[in-house]
């Protein structure tokens, strides 16, 4: 398992990572277990299907304060 610092330094399965907007976990975009959703042309990645479902129901709730 890769540490959070390792992910920040770019070590992991994929070429990049993203932060799940619901739970704020770091997700490997190449192997996202929770899949992804598009909102206003931007792709968001999730750690689990439950986070994706919550985001899909109320995306603006989770994106408040994010430019």
C-alpha positions as CSV (number, residue, x, y, z in Angstrom):
1,X,0.0,0.0,0.0
2,X,1.3,3.4,-1.0
3,X,1.5,6.0,1.8
4,X,-0.2,9.4,1.4
5,X,3.3,11.0,1.0
6,X,4.1,8.5,-1.7
7,X,0.9,9.4,-3.6
8,X,1.8,13.1,-3.3
9,X,5.2,12.3,-4.8
10,X,3.6,10.4,-7.7
11,X,4.2,6.8,-6.6
12,X,1.3,4.5,-7.3
13,X,-0.5,2.5,-10.0
14,X,-1.6,5.4,-12.2
15,X,0.0,8.5,-13.6
16,X,-2.0,10.9,-11.4
17,X,-4.3,11.1,-8.4
18,X,-7.3,13.1,-7.4
19,X,-9.1,13.9,-4.2
20,X,-12.6,12.4,-3.7
21,X,-14.8,15.6,-3.3
22,X,-17.1,13.7,-0.8
23,X,-14.7,12.2,1.7
24,X,-11.4,13.9,0.6
25,X,-9.5,10.7,0.2
26,X,-6.8,10.5,-2.4
27,X,-7.8,8.3,-5.4
28,X,-5.7,6.8,-8.1
29,X,-7.4,8.1,-11.3
30,X,-6.2,5.1,-13.3
31,X,-7.8,2.6,-10.9
32,X,-10.6,4.4,-9.1
33,X,-12.7,1.8,-7.2
34,X,-15.7,4.2,-7.0
35,X,-15.5,5.2,-10.6
36,X,-16.0,8.8,-11.8
37,X,-18.6,11.4,-12.6
38,X,-18.6,14.4,-14.8
39,X,-20.1,17.7,-13.6
40,X,-20.0,20.9,-15.6
41,X,-17.3,19.4,-17.9
42,X,-15.0,18.3,-15.0
43,X,-14.3,14.7,-14.1
44,X,-14.4,13.8,-10.4
45,X,-13.1,10.5,-9.0
46,X,-14.3,8.6,-6.0
47,X,-13.0,6.1,-3.5
48,X,-16.2,4.1,-3.4
49,X,-19.6,3.8,-5.1
50,X,-21.3,5.4,-2.1
51,X,-19.3,8.6,-2.5
52,X,-20.1,8.7,-6.2
53,X,-23.8,8.3,-5.5
54,X,-23.8,11.0,-2.9
55,X,-22.0,13.4,-5.3
56,X,-24.3,12.5,-8.2
57,X,-27.3,13.4,-6.0
58,X,-25.9,16.8,-4.8
59,X,-22.7,17.8,-6.6
60,X,-22.8,21.5,-5.7
61,X,-23.0,20.6,-2.0
62,X,-19.6,18.9,-2.2
63,X,-18.0,21.5,-4.4
64,X,-18.8,24.6,-2.3
65,X,-15.7,26.7,-2.0
66,X,-13.8,24.9,-4.7
67,X,-13.1,27.1,-7.7
